[in-house]
Amino acid sequence: MTDFAYTFPPTKWARDCSVNQLLQIVAVAQEVDEAFSAACDCVSGRSPVAAVAVEVVDVIQACETMLRILERDHGLDAGDAVRAVYEKNDARGYYDVQGAKDAER
């Protein structure tokens, strides 16, 4: 195991199978879309930015649950997966290195 740290404690669904958790991730991502659509609804006069944020964080928790399932069932090292994503996205130039440097000043 590497130094990866989860943000949330395990959910009871971490005992479930990866297929069911994938379906949950898709469902929660749909809730982000719905909350975002509501945030863009200028007619209602509502400002559901907090609702969008809650649903986005819910996606993070659902993904963490999937990682726990993959660790348990397939021996995945979540830290290795995080590093692989970082390296892939860094190679693609996705990270705002200049913005980070500017923020440090």
Residue, then its C-alpha position, 0 to 999 in steps of 0.5 A: m500500500t502507498d500513502f494514498a489517503y481517502t477523504f471519506p470513511p468507507t460507506k456501507w456500499a464498499r461491501d457491494c460489487s464494482v458493477n453496482q458501484l459504477l451504476q451509482i457513480v453514473a447516477v450521482a454524476q447525473e445528479v451533478d448535471e441536474a443541479f448544474s442545470a438548475a443553477c443555470d435556470c435564471v427564471s427561477g431566481r434560485s442560486p443552487v451553487a451549493a447544491v452543485a457542490v454537494e453533488v460534485v462531492d458526492v461523486i468524489q465519495a462514490c468514486e472513493t467507494m469504487l476504489r475501496i471495492l477495487e482494492r478489496d476485490h482486485g488488489l488495486d493500490a489507489g495511490d498507484a492509480v492517483r499517480a498514474v492519473y497525475e502523470k497522464n494529465d501532467a504529460r497532457g499539459y492539463y495542470d495550470v502550472q503558471g496559475a499555481k506559481d502565481a498563487e504562491r506569490 
